[in-house]
Amino acid sequence: MTSKLQRTEIIIVGAGFTGLSAALELKQAGVDLVLLEARDRVGGRVEAGHNGLGERIDSGGQFLCEDMPQLMALVETRGKTLVETYVDGDFITHPSMSVIQAERTYHGAMAIRERMNRIEPDDPSIEGMSVATWLERQRDPTNAKTAFRSMIEGLWCLPMDRVPLWYLIDNDRRITNEVPELQYFLRETMQSLAEDLAGDLGDRMRLNEAATRIEHGPQGVRVVSANGTIEARQVLVALPPATAAKLDFAPALPPSLGQALGVWKSGAVIKILVRYPKPFWRERGLSGMVMWRDLPGLFACDASRDAEHAALVVFIGGPLALRWQALDEAGLRAEVTTRLQEALGPDAGNVIDFSSRDWIRDRWSGGAYSDLIVDVTARDAERTILAGAPPVHFAASELSPSFPGYVEGAIVAGRIAARKILAELQSPIATRASGS
């Protein structure tokens, strides 16, 4: 039995914050659309689940700050509750240092980052250079360079020798917050915000419907899934680049576009929430923030909703995540708990719940907060993807002009893509081609 052919104006593939934001923008403009999501939930790399205590917790993207205007506006209009991340008290580095040494090391690492960002991405002197090669040539103290490496591999979740220096500079310049990005999280979870946006789409939102093939030509597109085929005038692929590259396009995308999608790699991250009976670190004048100098990519901070829900969130990023991924749940718990005890004392062993989420081989969105370009020659990749091959368009947080890799960036990217599509739909040429 053949499935019934459906028709709409726009198909959006992927219901992360990019796809949701684009869909709502188009819906408000009166455009008929269908949003297809492969998972049984919306949100993409934003996700929530229940821990062993029955509490709903963020297992994916979580934090935000006041310098993210689009996301902050959504939080306000959707009535979400901001929880301010606890940061009072001393920051711990491990192996331990004095407070003065720790501050000097932190400021040294930030000075390296600021010096890096003063380089122009197209400076010929850095052509073909990785971040690791550039760092080796800096004359900073070893501690500062080690902290910089931990910061970079923790945030971007790939080894520094895989990341082109020009790309990291260009990417980091677009992350413009002046207050810490860990400033707030949502009491109701970030996932609840994605669910609210999806609720506004009604039956236009379709879960468990993975697009397997996108056929395209001058007359429009046909998107094929296990549930049938949908025809439309245009399609927006709102997926991370490395995931979008796995789709079957017929005919094949132009070679330059196919190549541009193929130069991205997802990083590696494991996210853990460790619950305690009380926030013992606060009683010792500590913030709960820990950076391990001997384990680049390992970082912890306070994620307590309140004093009765004491918790530390632990991020394991980059090569360390790939090594620890081989551990089973008990082994990972033992490894992380041991590290927390070494840094924060024996009370860190009094764990009442340990919840982990391994994003490394996530089927639908890759392994970390965002994909990164890993080809030093691929300077035009983002521009090429954003140009697309109409009627096929692409959008992702990675391609955003502000906050790439963040929820803020996803919202911005989705809205920009929607406005571009609207302009094409309303152009005289498009109108004539569609027979309207």
N, C-alpha and C positions, 0 to 999 in steps of 0.2 A: 504494500500500500504506500503510495507516495504522499509526502507531506504537502499540505496546502501552501502555496506561494503567498507570502505576505508582502505588502508594500508600505513604505513610509518615505519621508523626505531624507532623514539623516539617520544613520546607524552609528552608534558609539560603541566601541569595543573596550571594555575595562571600566569597572565601577570603583576605582580608587577615587581620591579627592579630585584628580584631574578630570576623569570622566564624569563624575557627579557634578562638578562645577560647570563644565561645558554643557551638560544636559539641562541644568536649571537655567542657564543663560539662554539657551535655544528655546526652551519651553516658554520662558517669559516673553520671548519675541514671537510666540505663536507658531513655532515650527513643530511639525509632527516628527517624532523621533522614537527610536527604540534603543535602550541601553542594555547591552549584553554583558553578563559577568559570569566567568567560568566557575567561581567559587560558590559556596552556599551562603555567602555573606558579602556585604559591600565593605569598602575601606582599603583594599589592597594591602599595603605594608602597615596600615593602621589596623589593629586587631585587639579584641578583648576576649578574655575567657575567665573561668572561675578557678581560683586556686583551691587548695585542699581544705580551706576554711570556709568555702562557699562564697568568698568575696569576689566580685567582678573586678578584674585588674587589667591594665594595659599590658598586652604581650607584644605589641608592636610600637609604632610611633606614638609618643606620649607628650613630650615637652613643648612649650611655646613661650614666647616672651612678648612684651608690649611693643617691640619694634617690628612685629609681624602684623601689619594693619588689617589685611584681609581676614586672616584667621581670628584675630581679636574681635573684629566686627561680627563675624559669624557666632563666636562664643557668646557675645552679648545678645544678639538678636534671637538666638536659640535658647537663651535662658540657662546657660551652663554655669557651673560654679568653679571659679578659679581657686586652686589651692597653691599657696605660695611655697615654693621649695625651701626647706630649711637650710640656711647657709651660715648661720651664726656659729662662731667657734673656729678652732684651728683646722686647717687642711692638712691631711696626712700624706706624706710620701713614704713609700716603702721600697727598699730598706730605709729605715728612719734617718731623718736629718733634723737638725735644729730648726726651729721656726724661721730663724733668719736665713739659714741655708735654703730651706724650702721656698721661701719667698723669692730669694735670689734666683733659684733654679727656675721657678715659674716665670718670673719676669724675663729671664734669659731666653726661655723657650719662646715667649711672646715676641721678644725682640727679633729673634730669627724669623718668625712668621711675618712680622711687619717688614723686615728687610726683604724677604722673598717677594712680598706683594708690591714692593716698590719697583720691581723689575717689570718691564713691559713684556707681555706674553710673546710679542713678535720680535723681541731682541735677538739678533742673529747669534749672539754669543752663547745662548742657551739652546740653540737648535739641536735636537736629538738627545737632550739631557734629561735624565730622570731626576726625581726629587732626591733620591739617595745619593746620586753622583754630586749634585750641587751641595748637599749637606756635608759630604766628606771634605769639600773644599773650604768650608767655613772654619774660622779660627776661634770659635766660641768654646767655652769650657765644656768638657765631656758631659757633665751633668745636664747642662742646658740642651745640648744636642740630643741626649738620650730622652729628655722630657719632650722635646719637639717631636722626635720619632714616635713616642708613645701617643702624643696628641694626634698626629697625622694618621697613624695606623688605627687609632681608636675611632676617629671621626670618619675617615674615608674607607677604612676596613679592607685595604689592600696593602701589600708590602710596598715600601717606597720605591723600590727599584722597578716596579711595574707602572708607576704613575708618571706621565710626562710632566716636567716642571712647568711648561707653558700652560698645560691644562689646569694644574692645581692652582696656579696664580689666577687664571681667568675665572675658575670656579669659586675660589675663595673670595675674590673681590666682590662677587655678587651676594655674599652673605654679610649683610651690612648692619647687623644688630650691634648696638653699643652697650646694651645690658646683657647679662648672661642668657644664653638660649635655654638654660635649665630653670628659668625664673618661675614658671608656673606649670601645673598640669591640671587636668579636669577631674573633679570629684566623680563625675558620672562616666568617665573614660572618654578618650578621644573617639573611640569607636561609636559612642552614642551620638556624636555629632554627625558622623557619616550616615548613621541610620536615620537621623532626622532628615538629612538632605534627600536620601533615597525615598523616604516616605512621601515627599512632595511630588515624586514622579509617578506614583500610582502604578498602573499596569504597564507603563512604559519601561519599567525596571524589571529585568528578567534574570533571575539567578540560575545557577547550575546550567548555564548555556554557553559553552565555550565555542568561540568562532574557530573553525578549522581551516577555512579557505575563503579568500576574498578575491572575487572575480571583478575586474574593472575594465572600463572602456569609455569612449566618448559619451555614451548614452547613460552612464551611471554605474552602479555597483550591485553585486549580488554577494551577500555574506551567508556562508553555509555553516550550519552547526548540526549537531546530532538531532536537534529538534526540527530541522527544516531549513528553508532558504528564505531570506528576506531581500527584497529589492529596494534600492534607494537611489537618490540622486548623488549622495556623497557619503563617505564613511570617514569617521575620525577614529584612528587607532590610538587610544589613550592608555598605552602600556609603556613600561620601561623599555628603552631601546633594545636591550639584549633579549627581552621577551618578544617584542614586536618582530625581531629578526627571525624568530622561529615559525612565524605564520606562513602559510602557503598562499602566495599571491599568483594569480593567473590573469594575464600573462605576468612573467617575472617583472619585478620592479626595475626601473632603469639601473644599469650597473653602478653608477655613482651613488645612487640611493641605497642599493643593496650593500655596497661597501661601507657606506656611512653607518648603517645599522649594525654592521658586523665588527666594529672596532671597540665595542663596549664590553665590559665585564662587570658582573655583580661582585661586590665584596663579600666578606664573610663576617657574620655577627651572631652571637648567642646572647639573648637577653634573659636575665634572671631577676626574680623578685624574692627577697629573703625576708620573711616576717619574724618579728621578735615580740616578746611579751611587753617590752617597753623600749623606748629609744635610749638605751644605756649610754651611747656615745655622747649624747647631749649633757648627761650628768657629769661627764668628764671634760666638758668644755670643748668638745669636738663637733665639727659640722657633719660628720659622717662621710665627707668627701675624701676618697683615697685614690691616689694614682701610684701604680706599681712601676718603679723605674726598671726593675729587673724583668718585668713581663710587659713589654710594650703592647698596648691595646687593651689592657685590663684597667677598669675604672669603676668606682662605686660612688653613689651619693644617696642622701636621704630622700626617700620617696614615701614618707609617712603621710597618710591623709590627715591624721591628727595624732595626739599622744596615745590614744587607745588603739591605733592601727599603725604601730611602729614598723618601718620597713626600710631596707636598703635595696636599691636597684643596682645590679651589677651588669656591666656591659663587657663582653669579650669580643674583641674585634681583630680582623686581619689574620696574619699567620697563626697567632695564638689560638684563635677560634677554630682554625682548621686542625690544629693539633689536638685540642680538647674535644673536638667533635667525636673523636674515636672513643671517648669515654661513655660508659652507660650512665644512667641517671644517678645511681649511687656513687659512681666514681666521680662524676662531675660535682655532685653535692659535696663529697669529701674534699675534692681539690679546692673548690671555692671557699668552703667553710674554713679550711686550714689557712688559706691566704687571708681571710678576714680576721681570723684569730691572731695571726702574726702581726697584722697591722693595727687592730683595734683592741686586742686583748681577749682573754678567755670568755667573756660574756658573748662574744660573737659566735660561740659554739652553741648557744642556747636558742636554737632555731625551732620555731613552731610551724613553719611551712616554707617549702622551697619549690618554687615554680619556675621552670625554664622553658624557653622557646628557641629552638634551633632554626634560624632562618636560612642556613647556608644552602640547602638544596630545596628551598621552597619551590614547588612546581610552577607557580603562576607569576612570581615576581622576583625570582632570584634571591640572593642571599644577604642583602644588607639594606641600609637606608636608601642607597641609590646605586645606579650603575656609574662606572667611570670609563672614560676613554683610556685605552692602554696602548694605543698606537701613536708614537711620537710624531708621525707624519700626518695625522688625520685632523689637520687644523680646520678644515671646512665641514667636518662631520655634522656639527649641530646645525649650521646654516642649511646644509643639504637636506637634512631630515625635516626641518621646519618648512622648507619649500615644498616638500612632499612631491606627489605625482598626481595632482587633481584628476579625478575626483577622490583620490586617497590622500588623507591628511594625517599628520602625526602630532601628538602632544604628550608631554611627560614633565614631571617635576625637574628631571635632569636638564631639560631644555629651557627652563624658565629664566627670564632676565633677572629675577630676584629670588633669593633663597632656594637655589637648585638643591634637590634632595630632601627638602623639608615639606611639611604639609602646606605651609604658606606658598612655597614655590609651585606646588601642584595646583592650588586654587588659581593662582595667577596664570599658569600655563593653560589651564582649562578654559578660563574666561577669554584669554587672547585667541585661542583656537576657535572658540564659538563665534567671536566677533568677525574673525577672518572668513569663516564659513558663511555667516550671515551676509557679509558683503558680496561674496560670490553668488549666493542664492538670489540676491537682489540686483545683480548686474544685468544689463540688457542682453548680453551674450548668453548668459546662463538661462535667462528666462526664455529666450527664443529656442535654445537647444532643448529645453524640457517641454516645449510646446504649450507653455502657459500663456 
